[in-house]
Amino acid sequence: MNLRFTPAVALLLTCVVLTAAGCGSISSAGQGEDSRTPVTQTPAEQPTEQLDDSPVTSPSQPSAKPPVDQGGASNFPAAPQEQTKSSTSGSSGAEGKEPAIQVVANPADIAVLVNKSNKLPENYKPKDLVEPNVPFIFKEKSEKRTIRQEAATALEELFEAAEKDGLSLAGVSGYRSHAIQRSLYNNYVQRDGEAAANKYSAKPGHSEHETGLAIDVTGSNGKCPAQDCFAATKEAKWLEEHASEYGFIIRYPKGKQSITGYQYEPWHLRYVGKNAAKEIAKQDITLEEYTNNGIPVTKPK
């Protein structure tokens, strides 16, 4: 059959060719998008460290960054210091605001409040540190044997009274420098994660041990030193009943974690003076509440 290529036929053939070419272009573009679809993780399932500006183009290649620590917000050792600085501005990221950090004006005050929101000056060291005449669970000479003079005298009286009641106590850890506290805290963060470490360890500058007014104690047999099992001992029960008579308080009492920011520590004694200690024990309150600062210092869960 002879076809006559009229203008109408030519126009029709041109449309057919253009349509076929257009379909090929659409198909090619769709194939390009499909080539990135093997990344099946949803944004919520992806590790936080992958949320950067670089495209996810090779799921088979391992990330060069360390994984997120499941125990806390970060597993970088330097994070605690950086976060302490940032919290002074009241910013803590998406999870909410941390309490603004205040540097205590009179760190040598016997009733000084040191906690998650109140910190000591970085270079502070008590000038009247002495070694009390009490036994410790270790024999070597160490700065952690020392506490401030007034607290040391009171501690000797407390140990003597416990001995008269048939209980022998021993010191575990007294004064701690800023540098030692930093090292301890960072080690705990690396081991357990920041969220877990914050329940039982203070960031540098926020530890009562740095005041020289706190000391951890245990029974002279050395069992359960600074451990939860100490709570069930006769020594712990005696301290709860009598520590205030000598100017000491159980600084982190049971059931007060939302106020103190730390878990129950029956071994952690803090010297505040007899009058304050007796009033705190009588009212069954914390040092935060006694100093009219009884607000939660930990983020709600």
C-alpha positions in Angstrom: 0.0 0.0 0.0 1.4 3.4 -0.9 1.2 5.9 2.0 1.0 9.5 1.3 2.9 11.6 3.9 0.5 14.4 4.2 1.2 17.1 6.9 -1.4 15.4 9.1 0.4 12.0 8.9 3.8 13.6 9.6 2.4 15.4 12.6 0.9 12.1 13.9 4.2 10.2 13.5 6.1 13.1 15.4 3.7 12.8 18.3 4.2 9.0 18.5 8.0 9.4 18.6 7.9 12.1 21.2 5.5 10.1 23.4 7.8 7.1 23.3 10.8 9.2 24.2 9.0 10.8 27.1 8.0 7.4 28.6 11.6 6.3 28.4 12.7 9.4 30.3 10.1 8.8 33.1 11.2 5.1 33.4 14.8 6.1 33.7 14.1 8.6 36.5 12.1 6.1 38.4 14.9 3.5 38.2 17.3 6.1 39.6 15.0 6.6 42.7 14.7 2.9 43.1 18.5 2.5 43.2 18.4 4.2 46.7 15.5 2.3 48.1 17.6 -0.6 49.7 17.9 1.7 52.7 14.8 0.4 54.5 15.4 1.9 58.0 12.9 4.6 58.9 14.3 7.8 60.5 13.2 6.6 63.9 15.1 3.4 63.5 18.4 4.9 62.4 21.1 5.6 65.0 21.4 9.2 66.0 25.0 9.5 64.6 23.6 9.0 61.1 21.5 12.1 61.2 24.0 14.3 59.5 24.2 16.2 56.2 25.8 13.4 54.2 23.5 11.3 52.1 23.1 7.6 52.9 24.4 6.1 49.7 26.1 2.9 50.8 24.3 1.0 53.6 26.9 -1.8 53.4 29.7 0.6 54.5 30.2 0.7 58.3 29.9 4.1 60.0 33.2 5.6 61.1 31.5 7.1 64.2 31.1 5.2 67.5 27.6 3.9 68.3 25.3 5.7 70.7 25.7 4.6 74.3 22.4 2.9 75.2 22.9 3.9 78.8 22.8 7.6 78.3 22.8 10.6 75.9 26.4 10.2 74.8 29.4 7.9 75.2 32.1 10.5 74.6 34.3 10.9 77.7 34.5 14.7 77.2 30.7 15.2 77.1 30.2 15.7 80.9 32.3 18.8 81.0 30.7 20.2 77.8 27.2 19.6 79.0 27.9 21.2 82.4 28.9 24.4 80.6 25.9 24.3 78.2 23.5 23.7 81.1 24.5 27.1 82.6 22.6 28.7 79.8 19.5 26.6 80.6 19.7 24.6 77.4 19.9 20.8 77.3 18.5 19.9 73.9 15.2 18.3 72.9 14.6 16.5 76.2 14.0 19.7 78.2 16.0 22.2 80.2 18.4 21.3 83.0 18.5 23.5 86.1 20.7 26.5 85.6 24.1 25.9 87.2 25.0 28.3 90.1 28.5 28.6 91.5 28.2 28.7 95.3 29.4 32.0 96.8 30.7 30.7 100.1 32.0 27.1 99.6 33.6 27.0 103.0 30.2 27.4 104.8 29.4 24.4 106.9 25.8 24.1 105.5 26.9 24.8 101.9 24.5 23.2 99.4 26.3 21.3 96.6 24.2 19.3 94.2 23.3 19.0 90.5 22.4 22.7 90.2 24.9 24.2 92.7 28.6 23.7 92.0 31.8 24.6 93.8 34.4 26.9 92.3 36.7 24.8 90.1 39.9 25.6 92.1 38.3 25.3 95.6 40.1 23.2 98.2 39.3 23.4 101.9 42.1 24.9 103.9 41.5 22.9 107.1 41.7 19.3 105.9 42.9 16.9 108.6 43.0 13.2 109.1 40.5 12.1 111.8 41.6 9.6 114.3 39.3 6.8 113.1 40.0 3.5 111.2 39.7 3.2 107.5 39.2 0.1 105.3 42.5 0.7 103.6 46.0 1.1 105.1 47.8 3.4 102.6 48.1 7.1 103.1 45.7 9.0 100.9 44.0 12.4 100.7 40.7 10.6 100.9 41.5 10.0 104.6 41.0 13.7 105.3 38.0 15.8 106.0 37.6 19.3 107.5 38.7 19.9 111.1 35.2 20.5 112.6 33.8 17.5 110.7 36.8 15.3 111.8 36.2 16.1 115.5 32.5 15.3 115.2 33.3 12.0 113.3 35.6 10.8 116.1 32.8 11.4 118.6 30.4 9.5 116.3 32.7 6.5 115.9 33.3 6.4 119.6 29.6 6.4 120.4 29.0 3.6 117.9 31.8 1.6 119.5 30.1 2.0 122.9 26.9 0.5 121.4 28.9 -2.5 120.1 29.4 -1.4 116.5 32.7 -0.7 114.8 32.7 1.7 111.9 35.4 2.5 109.4 35.9 5.2 106.8 35.8 4.5 103.1 36.3 7.8 101.4 36.5 11.4 102.6 37.8 14.4 100.7 38.1 14.2 97.0 39.8 16.7 94.7 38.2 18.2 91.6 40.6 16.3 89.3 39.9 12.9 91.0 36.1 13.5 90.8 36.4 14.3 87.1 38.3 11.1 86.5 35.9 8.9 88.5 32.8 10.4 86.9 34.2 10.0 83.4 35.1 6.4 84.1 31.5 5.7 85.3 30.1 7.3 82.2 32.3 5.1 80.0 31.3 2.0 81.9 27.6 2.5 82.5 26.5 5.4 80.3 25.8 9.0 81.4 22.2 8.5 82.4 23.1 5.7 84.8 26.2 7.4 86.1 24.2 10.5 87.0 22.1 8.6 89.5 25.0 7.7 91.7 28.0 9.9 90.7 28.4 13.7 90.7 30.0 15.7 87.9 33.2 17.4 88.9 32.5 20.5 91.0 29.1 19.0 92.1 30.4 16.4 94.5 30.0 16.8 98.3 33.3 15.0 98.7 35.0 18.1 97.3 33.7 20.2 100.2 35.6 18.2 102.8 32.4 17.8 104.8 31.3 14.4 103.5 32.6 10.9 104.1 31.5 7.4 103.2 31.5 4.9 106.0 30.9 1.2 106.5 31.4 -1.5 109.1 34.9 -2.3 110.2 34.7 -5.7 108.6 34.9 -3.9 105.3 31.8 -5.6 103.8 29.4 -3.6 101.6 31.6 -0.4 101.4 29.5 2.2 99.5 27.2 -0.6 98.3 23.4 -1.1 98.5 23.8 -4.1 100.8 25.1 -1.7 103.5 21.5 -0.6 104.0 20.6 -3.9 105.7 23.4 -3.7 108.2 23.2 -2.8 111.9 25.7 -0.1 111.3 23.5 1.6 108.7 20.5 1.5 111.1 22.5 2.9 113.9 23.7 5.8 111.7 20.2 6.6 110.6 19.1 6.9 114.2 22.2 8.6 115.7 24.2 10.5 113.1 22.3 13.7 113.6 23.4 13.8 117.3 26.9 14.5 116.1 26.1 16.9 113.3 25.8 14.5 110.4 22.9 13.6 108.1 22.3 10.8 105.7 22.7 13.2 102.7 20.8 11.0 100.2 17.9 9.5 102.1 15.5 6.8 100.8 12.6 8.1 98.8 14.1 11.6 98.1 15.8 10.9 94.8 13.5 13.4 93.0 14.8 16.2 95.3 18.5 15.2 95.9 19.0 13.8 92.4 20.8 10.7 93.7 19.8 7.3 94.7 19.6 6.2 98.4 23.1 6.1 99.9 22.9 5.1 103.6 26.7 5.2 103.8 27.2 8.8 102.7 27.4 11.1 105.7 27.4 14.9 105.4 28.4 17.2 108.2 26.2 20.2 108.6 26.5 21.0 112.3 24.4 19.7 115.2 21.6 22.2 115.1 21.0 21.8 111.3 21.4 18.0 111.5 18.8 17.6 114.3 16.3 19.8 112.5 16.7 17.9 109.3 16.3 14.6 111.0 13.3 15.8 113.0 11.5 17.0 109.9 12.7 14.1 107.8 13.8 16.4 105.0 16.8 16.9 102.8 19.4 19.6 102.8 17.7 21.0 99.7 14.5 21.4 101.6 16.2 22.7 104.7 17.8 25.5 102.7 14.5 26.3 101.0 15.7 24.9 97.7 13.4 21.8 97.7 12.7 21.6 94.0 13.4 18.6 91.8 16.9 18.7 90.4 16.6 15.8 88.0 14.6 15.6 84.8 11.3 13.8 85.2 11.1 10.4 83.5 
